Amino acid sequence: MNEFGIRPETANLKELGLGNVANAFWNLSPAELVEETILKGMGVLADNGALAIDTGEFTGRSPKDRFIVCDEKTEEAVWWGDINIKMTPDHFDKLYDKVTSYLQQRDVYVRDAYACADENYRLNLRVITEFPWSNQFAYNMFLRPEMEELKNFDAEWTILCAPGLYANPETDGTRQHNFASINFTKKMILIGGTGYTGEIKKGIFSVLNFILPHEKDTLSMHCSAKHW
């Protein structure tokens, strides 16, 4: 067996309220995700072989719609304002229920990965997406566990990405229908109403920009390294 398609022995989507999804595709290869995207009519291959996607309404991030849950962990530690916008725990929980309910009876794509190469700072991530091409983005963006690591992968942070779910600002505590919300206590990121995959990346960057200086006494830096 190769690394693709492995479901970790420790994984259980029921614990996340996703016990009734139609199919859960674990750690698919890039070729499989590209094929899924094309078969679903969500993208095409460009002349150079790259997968071309129309992300819809949003072609970039929406900073005014990124929220952080304000609770005992963050209330006195986050610099609140126009960049770090508060969301109540209750509103987050309601959005979580909406996202998990929305994903029932749908195919989901699960990617296990990690951020930070140094084990002293590493975050194990589980990215669960509605669309295969969002999962392809996570494959490209984050560090990839080896096959043996995948078998017993234990996720610390979870990202639920459901572009097709729209929030109701009147009841969900959002500014408009799209949202990206970070809960440091529950170690979870919710993304909805936007197909722009950069919200996945920026969500984890924001997590690291809090955890590294606040909990690890380490200055974070926005950079990357590629190994081909």
Residue, then its C-alpha position, 0 to 999 in steps of 0.5 A: m500500500n502506498e501513502f494515499g488512501i490511508r485512514p489512520e487507525t486513530a481517526n473517527l469522523k463520528e467524533l466530529g459529528l460527521g458520521n453520516v457523510a456519503n463517502a470520506f476519501w482519505n489522503l488521496s493522491p494529487a492525480e486522484l484529486v485532479e480526476e475527482t475535480i474534473l469528473k465533478g465539473m469543478g475544474v479543467l486542465a490548462d495547457n501546461g497541465a495545471l488544474a484550473i479552478d474558478t473559486g467563484e465569488f471570492t478570488g482572494r481572502s476576505p480579512k473582514d470576515r475572519f473571526i477569532v473566538c473570544d474566550e478564557k484562552t484568548e480574551e486577554a491574549v489577542w489584540w482585538g480590533d479590525i484585524n482580529i475580530k471577536m466571535t462568541p463561543d456560542h456563535f462558533d458552536k452554532l456555525y459548527d453545527k451548521v457545517t457538520s449538518y451541511l456535510q452530512q450525506r455529502d462526499v468529503y475529502v480528508r487530508d492529514a498533514y502538519a505545519c512546522a518541520d521542527e518537531n518542537y513546534r509541529l502542529n498535526l492537522r486534519v483538513i476536511t473539505e467539501f471539494p476535492w480541489s480544496n484538498q489538493f491545495a492542502y496537499n500542496m501547502f502543508l508538510r506531508p507525513e510519511m506512510e508509517e506516520l499516516k497509519n497512526f496519525d493523531a490530529e491536533w487541529t481540525i479544519l472544516c471547509a464547506p464553501g457551499l454553506y452560507a452563514n446567516p449574519e443575523t443569527d450566526g454572528t458573521r458580517q455576511h454569508n462567508f466566514a473563517s473562524i478560529n477557535f483556539t480552545k477547541k483547536m478548530i477552524l471553520i470555513g464557509g461561503t468562500g471557495y478561496t483556498g487561501e483561507i485554509k493557509k491563512g487560518i493555520f498561519s494565524v494559529l501559529n502566529f498566536i501559539l508560537p510567541h504566546e505558548k512557545d516563546t518563539l518569534s514566528m515568521h511568514c515564510s516557506a521552503k519548498h523541497w521538490 
